[in-house]
Amino acid sequence: MLKVSPWKGVIHFGKRGKLNPRYVGPFKVLAKVGAVAYKLELPQELSRVHSTFHVSNLKKCYSDEPLAVPLDGLHIDDKLYFVEEPIEIMDREVKRLNQICILIVKVQWNSRRGPEFTWDWPQAWLLKAPNLGLIPVLVLNDTEDCIRWRDGNGNVTSFSVKCAWEALRPQGVEVPWYSIVWFSHCIPRHAFHMWLIMRRSLKTQDKLRSWDVGPDIDITQLRCSLCGLQMDSHEHTFFECSFSSKVWSLLRHLAGMERVAPVLEDIIAWLLPIGAKRSFNSVVGKLLFAAATYFIWSERNNRLFKNQRRTPEDIRDLVMVTVRLKLVTFRFKNKPRVAKMLSEWKMPSNFRLYSS
């Protein structure tokens, strides 16, 4: 028997949908052509069809073969296609997929083997979304639906926004200072500001020439708004400037960094070995460093654009209040060193500590 493909009689934007394959015949085998093809004796109705077929298009005929359809009145083209027309819509069903409701309809076709039913997309949907006709209709069963994610390597896992983001975002090599900037307890606006510092992307005066200022403007007279001694830069602002250096000197003992010089690279070098840890020194050191740089930069901008001035002590108090509000949400191990550091922060006596 020869396999033929019935088409749906409804055309959506020039495309037809396939139904289950049928078989016509049987036909006499005239000759074997090569290892995987046969030449058949075809009737006049199939005169437009080439008589040699691959074995994938053939099926051995049995007397009780249920798939065969009569050839009478069947118009098969040269690609072995014939048309079956829809008769009526038998049923409608709404398939719920999490928070999405999908409407499908059950269509009866005038199959040559008797009534046949398929689930199909509604016409109104196909008019709004032509490509929907290319998507197979959902198979309805009692199994609970779930959303799956297929990554670029073909691996299928449970869907999550994290999986989608990791697959879509551009990825580069992780930098050594990553854990200093981004960690679970960071203050987001401070972390973003610290990220700009690490990338040397703040608009300091030494970068104005390459970013905003033309060659005809003299910028050599610009001075740091905090100390007024020289043009500011990332290294000068954090913390070579006399103002920012004093702020850091007032704060560093709160994270056990008394011996760390007020130099940006020295502070980063001290934090790098403990950046990924969850110890008191690590978490508080990163919070303190990020908050100090954030409020020093804010003070620099206030002096430049708003003519507002605060003392190093004011900046220290602002940093301490901000970090202290974050610390009250933590739980630390009840150790002598932790208790000593918390007393430096003037934390309440009922602060949450737990035994190691």
C-alpha positions as CSV (number, residue, x, y, z in Angstrom):
1,M,0.0,0.0,0.0
2,L,1.1,3.6,-0.7
3,K,1.2,6.2,2.0
4,V,-0.5,9.5,1.2
5,S,-0.9,12.7,3.3
6,P,-4.4,14.3,3.8
7,W,-4.5,18.1,4.1
8,K,-6.9,20.1,6.1
9,G,-9.4,21.7,3.8
10,V,-9.1,25.1,5.5
11,I,-6.1,27.2,4.3
12,H,-4.6,29.7,6.8
13,F,-2.7,32.4,5.0
14,G,-1.5,30.2,2.2
15,K,-0.5,27.2,4.5
16,R,-2.3,24.0,5.1
17,G,-2.2,21.7,8.1
18,K,-1.5,18.0,7.9
19,L,-3.7,15.2,9.2
20,N,-2.7,11.7,10.1
21,P,-1.3,9.8,7.1
22,R,-3.5,7.4,5.0
23,Y,-2.7,4.4,2.7
24,V,-4.2,3.7,-0.7
25,G,-4.0,0.5,-2.6
26,P,-2.9,-2.2,-2.6
27,F,-0.7,-2.0,-5.7
28,K,1.4,-4.7,-7.4
29,V,5.2,-4.4,-7.0
30,L,6.8,-4.4,-10.5
31,A,10.5,-4.2,-9.5
32,K,12.9,-3.4,-6.7
33,V,14.9,-0.3,-7.4
34,G,18.2,-0.3,-5.5
35,A,18.2,-1.3,-1.8
36,V,15.4,1.0,-0.5
37,A,12.9,1.7,-3.3
38,Y,10.2,-0.1,-5.3
39,K,8.4,0.5,-8.6
40,L,4.6,0.0,-8.4
41,E,1.9,-0.6,-10.9
42,L,-0.3,2.4,-10.5
43,P,-3.9,2.9,-11.9
44,Q,-4.9,5.8,-14.2
45,E,-6.1,7.9,-11.3
46,L,-2.4,8.2,-10.1
47,S,-0.9,8.9,-13.5
48,R,0.6,12.2,-12.3
49,V,2.5,10.4,-9.6
50,H,6.0,8.9,-10.3
51,S,5.8,5.1,-9.9
52,T,9.0,4.6,-7.9
53,F,8.8,5.1,-4.1
54,H,11.1,4.9,-1.1
55,V,10.2,2.2,1.5
56,S,9.2,4.9,4.0
57,N,6.1,5.6,1.8
58,L,5.1,2.0,1.5
59,K,3.4,-0.5,3.8
60,K,2.9,-4.2,3.5
61,C,-0.8,-5.0,2.8
62,Y,-2.8,-7.3,5.0
63,S,-6.4,-8.4,4.4
64,D,-7.7,-6.6,7.6
65,E,-5.6,-3.4,7.1
66,P,-7.6,-0.6,8.9
67,L,-5.6,2.3,7.5
68,A,-6.5,1.8,3.9
69,V,-8.9,4.2,2.2
70,P,-10.8,3.7,-1.1
71,L,-9.2,5.3,-4.2
72,D,-12.6,6.1,-5.8
73,G,-13.2,9.8,-6.0
74,L,-9.9,10.6,-4.3
75,H,-7.8,13.3,-6.1
76,I,-4.1,12.8,-5.2
77,D,-1.6,15.3,-6.6
78,D,2.0,14.6,-7.7
79,K,3.2,15.1,-4.0
80,L,0.9,12.4,-2.7
81,Y,-1.5,14.9,-1.0
82,F,-5.3,14.9,-1.0
83,V,-7.8,17.2,0.8
84,E,-10.2,16.3,3.6
85,E,-12.8,19.0,4.5
86,P,-14.0,20.0,8.0
87,I,-17.7,19.2,8.7
88,E,-18.4,20.8,12.0
89,I,-17.0,21.9,15.4
90,M,-17.8,19.2,17.9
91,D,-16.5,20.7,21.1
92,R,-14.6,23.6,22.6
93,E,-12.2,23.5,25.6
94,V,-10.2,26.0,27.6
95,K,-6.8,24.6,28.6
96,R,-5.3,26.4,31.6
97,L,-1.5,26.7,31.7
98,N,-0.5,28.4,35.0
99,Q,-2.1,31.9,34.5
100,I,-2.7,31.5,30.8
101,C,-6.0,30.3,29.3
102,I,-5.8,28.7,25.8
103,L,-8.9,28.0,23.8
104,I,-9.0,25.1,21.3
105,V,-11.8,23.5,19.3
106,K,-12.5,19.9,18.3
107,V,-13.1,19.6,14.5
108,Q,-14.8,16.7,12.7
109,W,-13.3,15.9,9.2
110,N,-14.9,14.0,6.4
111,S,-12.3,11.3,6.5
112,R,-12.4,8.6,3.9
113,R,-12.3,6.0,6.8
114,G,-15.3,7.5,8.6
115,P,-15.5,10.3,11.2
116,E,-12.2,11.7,12.5
117,F,-11.7,14.4,15.1
118,T,-8.7,16.8,15.8
119,W,-8.1,19.7,18.1
120,D,-7.4,22.9,16.3
121,W,-6.9,26.7,17.0
122,P,-10.0,28.9,16.7
123,Q,-10.3,31.0,13.5
124,A,-10.3,34.3,15.4
125,W,-6.9,33.5,16.9
126,L,-5.5,32.5,13.5
127,L,-6.6,35.8,12.0
128,K,-4.8,37.8,14.7
129,A,-1.6,35.5,14.8
130,P,-1.0,33.9,11.4
131,N,2.1,32.0,12.7
132,L,-0.1,30.2,15.3
133,G,-1.1,27.8,12.6
134,L,2.5,26.5,12.5
135,I,2.4,25.5,16.1
136,P,1.1,22.0,17.0
137,V,-2.1,22.1,19.0
138,L,-1.8,21.0,22.7
139,V,-2.6,17.4,23.4
140,L,-5.3,17.4,26.2
141,N,-4.9,14.9,29.0
142,D,-5.1,14.8,32.8
143,T,-1.4,15.4,33.4
144,E,-0.7,18.6,35.3
145,D,0.9,21.3,33.0
146,C,4.3,22.9,33.8
147,I,6.6,25.3,32.1
148,R,10.0,24.0,31.0
149,W,13.1,25.9,29.8
150,R,15.4,24.6,27.1
151,D,18.8,26.3,27.2
152,G,21.2,26.9,24.3
153,N,22.8,23.4,24.8
154,G,19.4,21.7,24.5
155,N,19.1,20.9,28.2
156,V,15.5,21.0,29.6
157,T,14.9,22.2,33.2
158,S,12.2,23.7,35.2
159,F,11.5,27.3,34.1
160,S,12.7,30.2,36.2
161,V,13.4,33.9,35.5
162,K,17.0,33.2,36.6
163,C,17.4,30.5,33.9
164,A,16.0,32.8,31.3
165,W,18.2,35.8,32.4
166,E,21.4,33.7,32.5
167,A,20.6,32.4,29.0
168,L,19.8,35.7,27.5
169,R,22.3,38.1,29.1
170,P,25.7,38.7,27.7
171,Q,28.3,37.0,29.9
172,G,32.0,37.8,30.4
173,V,34.7,36.6,32.7
174,E,34.0,37.1,36.4
175,V,36.3,39.8,37.9
176,P,38.1,39.2,41.2
177,W,36.3,42.1,42.9
178,Y,32.8,40.7,42.1
179,S,32.1,39.6,45.7
180,I,33.1,43.0,47.1
181,V,30.5,44.8,45.1
182,W,27.6,42.3,44.7
183,F,26.6,40.2,47.7
184,S,23.3,39.2,49.3
185,H,23.3,41.9,52.0
186,C,24.5,44.8,49.8
187,I,22.5,48.1,49.6
188,P,21.6,48.2,45.9
189,R,22.4,51.9,45.2
190,H,25.7,51.6,47.1
191,A,26.6,48.5,45.2
192,F,25.9,50.1,41.8
193,H,28.0,53.1,42.8
194,M,30.8,50.8,43.9
195,W,30.6,49.0,40.6
196,L,31.1,52.3,38.8
197,I,34.1,53.0,40.9
198,M,35.7,49.5,40.2
199,R,35.2,50.2,36.5
200,R,36.6,53.7,36.9
201,S,33.4,55.0,35.2
202,L,32.4,57.9,37.5
203,K,32.5,61.3,35.8
204,T,35.5,62.7,37.6
205,Q,37.3,65.8,36.4
206,D,40.2,64.0,34.9
207,K,37.8,62.2,32.5
208,L,35.9,65.3,31.3
209,R,38.2,65.8,28.3
210,S,37.4,62.4,26.8
211,W,33.7,62.5,27.6
212,D,32.2,66.0,27.5
213,V,34.6,68.8,26.9
214,G,36.0,69.9,23.6
215,P,39.6,70.8,22.9
216,D,38.9,74.6,23.0
217,I,38.0,74.6,26.7
218,D,40.6,74.9,29.4
219,I,40.0,72.4,32.2
220,T,43.4,72.7,33.9
221,Q,42.0,75.1,36.5
222,L,39.4,72.6,37.8
223,R,39.9,71.6,41.4
224,C,38.5,69.0,43.8
225,S,35.4,70.4,45.5
226,L,36.3,68.6,48.7
227,C,39.9,69.8,49.2
228,G,40.4,72.4,46.5
229,L,44.1,71.3,45.9
230,Q,44.0,69.5,42.6
231,M,41.8,68.0,39.9
232,D,39.7,65.1,41.2
233,S,40.0,61.5,40.0
234,H,38.9,58.1,41.3
235,E,42.1,57.6,43.3
236,H,42.2,61.2,44.6
237,T,38.5,61.2,45.7
238,F,38.8,57.7,47.3
239,F,40.7,58.5,49.6
240,E,43.8,60.6,48.8
241,C,41.8,63.8,49.2
242,S,42.3,65.3,52.7
243,F,38.5,65.4,53.3
244,S,37.8,61.9,52.2
245,S,40.9,60.6,54.0
246,K,39.6,62.0,57.3
247,V,36.2,60.5,56.7
248,W,37.8,57.1,56.2
249,S,40.0,57.5,59.2
250,L,36.9,58.1,61.3
251,L,35.2,55.0,60.0
252,R,37.8,52.2,59.4
253,H,38.0,51.0,63.0
254,L,34.3,50.0,62.8
255,A,35.3,47.1,60.5
256,G,38.6,46.2,62.0
257,M,40.5,48.0,59.3
258,E,42.6,50.3,61.6
259,R,45.8,49.5,59.8
260,V,44.5,49.8,56.3
261,A,45.7,53.1,54.6
262,P,43.2,55.5,53.1
263,V,44.1,54.3,49.6
264,L,41.6,52.8,47.2
265,E,43.8,49.9,46.0
266,D,44.9,49.1,49.6
267,I,41.3,48.8,50.8
268,I,40.3,46.6,47.9
269,A,43.4,44.4,48.5
270,W,42.3,44.0,52.2
271,L,38.8,43.0,51.2
272,L,39.6,40.6,48.3
273,P,40.7,37.6,50.4
274,I,37.5,37.8,52.6
275,G,35.1,39.1,50.0
276,A,33.3,35.8,49.5
277,K,33.0,35.0,53.2
278,R,30.0,35.7,55.4
279,S,32.1,36.7,58.5
280,F,31.4,39.9,60.4
281,N,34.5,41.6,59.1
282,S,33.7,40.7,55.5
283,V,30.0,41.8,55.5
284,V,30.5,45.0,57.6
285,G,33.7,45.9,55.8
286,K,32.0,45.8,52.4
287,L,29.0,47.7,53.6
288,L,31.1,50.4,55.3
289,F,33.4,50.7,52.2
290,A,30.4,51.1,49.8
291,A,28.5,53.5,52.1
292,A,31.6,55.7,52.6
293,T,32.4,56.0,48.9
294,Y,28.7,56.7,48.1
295,F,28.3,59.5,50.6
296,I,31.7,61.1,49.8
297,W,30.7,61.2,46.1
298,S,27.3,62.6,47.1
299,E,29.1,65.3,49.1
300,R,31.4,66.1,46.2
301,N,28.3,66.6,43.9
302,N,26.5,68.7,46.5
303,R,29.4,71.1,46.8
304,L,29.7,71.4,43.0
305,F,26.1,71.8,42.0
306,K,24.1,72.8,45.2
307,N,26.7,74.8,47.1
308,Q,26.0,72.7,50.2
309,R,28.7,71.6,52.6
310,R,29.0,69.1,55.4
311,T,31.9,68.2,57.7
312,P,33.7,64.8,57.7
313,E,32.0,64.1,61.0
314,D,28.6,64.7,59.3
315,I,29.5,62.2,56.6
316,R,30.7,59.7,59.3
317,D,27.4,59.9,61.1
318,L,25.5,59.5,57.9
319,V,27.5,56.3,57.0
320,M,27.1,54.9,60.5
321,V,23.3,55.4,60.6
322,T,22.9,53.8,57.2
323,V,25.0,50.7,57.9
324,R,23.5,50.4,61.4
325,L,20.0,50.2,60.0
326,K,21.3,47.3,57.8
327,L,23.0,45.5,60.7
328,V,19.8,45.3,62.8
329,T,18.4,42.9,60.2
330,F,21.3,40.4,60.7
331,R,22.1,37.6,63.0
332,F,25.7,37.0,64.1
333,K,27.5,34.3,66.1
334,N,27.9,35.2,69.7
335,K,31.7,35.5,69.8
336,P,33.8,37.9,71.8
337,R,35.2,39.7,68.7
338,V,31.7,40.1,67.3
339,A,30.4,41.5,70.6
340,K,33.3,43.9,70.7
341,M,32.6,45.2,67.2
342,L,28.9,45.5,67.8
343,S,29.7,47.7,70.9
344,E,31.7,49.9,68.6
345,W,28.6,50.3,66.5
346,K,26.5,51.1,69.6
347,M,24.1,48.4,68.8
348,P,21.2,47.6,71.3
349,S,21.9,45.1,74.0
350,N,19.1,42.8,72.7
351,F,20.8,42.5,69.3
352,R,20.2,39.1,67.7
353,L,23.1,36.8,68.4
354,Y,23.1,33.0,68.3
355,S,25.5,30.3,69.7
356,S,28.0,28.8,67.3
